[in-house]
Amino acid sequence: MQTQTLSLLVQALADENWEVRAEAIKTLGTLGNPEAVPALIEALGDPDPRVRDEAVCALGNIGDQRAVPALINTLRNDDDDDVRVTAAYVLGELGDPSAVEPLKEALLYAIREKDWGMWVAADWALDALMKTQPITHQPTETELHNPLQA
């Protein structure tokens, strides 16, 4: 039964109506079947940002690490601020260390551009990632006493 449901929901991702596509994606995320990941990754390229945002959330709900490269690409390249912010949160939740550098880049950009939404999201995601990753860098004396010049 789930295979048939999955197939019907994936077919709905080609519907003309963005609301139908978004609902199908939301349902795929709720079902949590990892078989939906390739279709959800493809949905990150949907023309409607509301659909892309749902795809990011659904990938986060499923929690499959195969989505990380596509989510990093979304963080770096999506033309919608809300979609990029959602991608930052989801990358933090997924806990993959390959997201650290892209999230640092997003945080620095957010600080420079005064993009408060991304600033909060990237900071939260980096904090979440650092809690799950071992510390691999020991600060030098210079960094400890003068962190802004290190």
Buried (B, 14 or more C-beta within 10 A) or exposed (E): EEEEEBEEBBEBBEEEEBEBBBBBBBBBBEBEBEBBBBBBBEBBEBEBBBBBBBBBBBBBBBBBEEBBEBBBBBBEEBEBEBBBBBBBBBBBBBBBEEBBEBBEBBBEBBBEEEBEBBBBBBBBBBEBBEEEEEEEEEEEEEEEEEEEEE
